[in-house]
Amino acid sequence: MASLQIIVFDVCGIACALHRSAAREFLPLPHLWRPPVMPRPVAGFFNLGGHAVPVLRLDVLFGLQPVEDGAEADLYRHLILIDRFSASGTSALLVDRVLDVARVDTCQLSSVSEEGTLNGCVEAEVTWDERLVHLLSVERILLAEEQQALAELGRQAQNRLSEWAVSA
């Protein structure tokens, strides 16, 4: 029987998942810088080895209300680094918590109507740990226009970061 490895995470009390192959790594929430006049879905940027990485808030993108908010809640949030999100390179998704990396049988997947989700970003549903989990398609979380805007914001942040580079 065929199986699929998924990353299960929580966003505002809703269990979601990504294909494990979509994620590069998981990180605790670092200090983010947020330039003025940033779109609400962009939590900010962080420096990863000299590269400005944009961080997207899934709660805002999906129109969800945070269960907890504030500095204490930020201590437990995670970032999921992904490479193939946009033309700008590495991006990160801000989630409340990564819960597990699990293997599920493909026969456990239930198809979902594309009309039921924005841009068809939920590609299937699966039961994990007695919870219904929405399996997301990384490529469809943002609309094409949003991906272009994020790429431009990333270029601006990279330029700003480069201004502070010190020659060795």
C-alpha positions, -999 to 999 in steps of 0.1 A, spaced: 0 0 0 13 34 -9 20 60 18 27 96 20 48 116 46 31 147 59 39 175 83 10 182 106 7 216 122 -18 238 140 -31 272 128 -57 288 152 -68 254 164 -72 239 129 -51 210 120 -34 214 86 -6 195 68 19 198 40 37 172 20 70 165 38 88 171 5 76 207 4 94 217 36 131 223 39 132 225 77 113 237 108 125 265 131 115 281 163 102 317 157 132 340 154 132 377 158 115 392 127 120 427 113 89 442 97 94 472 74 66 498 75 36 495 52 39 457 50 8 437 39 -9 421 69 -2 385 58 36 392 59 47 388 95 81 401 86 116 389 75 145 372 91 181 367 82 190 332 72 227 331 63 226 365 47 193 359 29 161 379 38 134 353 42 98 364 41 75 350 68 38 345 59 10 343 85 -13 315 76 -39 327 101 -43 360 83 -42 344 48 -70 320 58 -90 346 77 -87 328 111 -88 343 146 -57 335 168 -65 314 198 -37 331 217 -19 363 209 11 381 223 47 375 232 41 343 252 23 327 223 52 336 200 75 315 221 59 283 209 52 292 173 72 276 145 83 284 110 81 259 82 108 268 56 98 261 20 118 266 -12 93 262 -40 67 287 -28 76 316 -51 102 328 -76 119 347 -47 134 315 -33 130 304 3 100 316 23 85 305 56 51 298 69 43 310 105 22 283 123 11 280 159 29 247 163 43 218 142 26 188 157 42 158 139 58 143 109 35 114 101 32 87 74 -4 81 62 -17 56 36 -28 73 4 -61 54 7 -68 76 38 -69 107 17 -103 121 8 -107 144 -22 -119 180 -17 -139 202 -41 -116 229 -55 -145 254 -52 -145 249 -14 -112 265 -8 -94 297 -19 -74 289 -51 -78 252 -44 -52 253 -16 -67 223 2 -59 194 -20 -72 166 3 -83 158 38 -69 130 59 -76 117 94 -46 119 117 -47 111 155 -85 111 153 -86 147 138 -95 158 103 -65 174 88 -65 197 57 -36 187 33 -25 220 17 -8 225 -16 21 249 -11 19 261 -47 -17 273 -42 -16 290 -8 -9 323 -26 -25 337 -57 -1 345 -86 -4 382 -79 4 376 -42 34 356 -52 47 384 -74 41 410 -46 60 387 -21 89 383 -45 92 421 -48 90 426 -10 117 399 -7 140 418 -32 135 450 -12 143 433 21 174 416 5 186 450 -7 182 464 28 200 434 44 228 438 18 234 474 28 244 461 63 268 435 50 303 438 63 333 427 42 356 402 57 
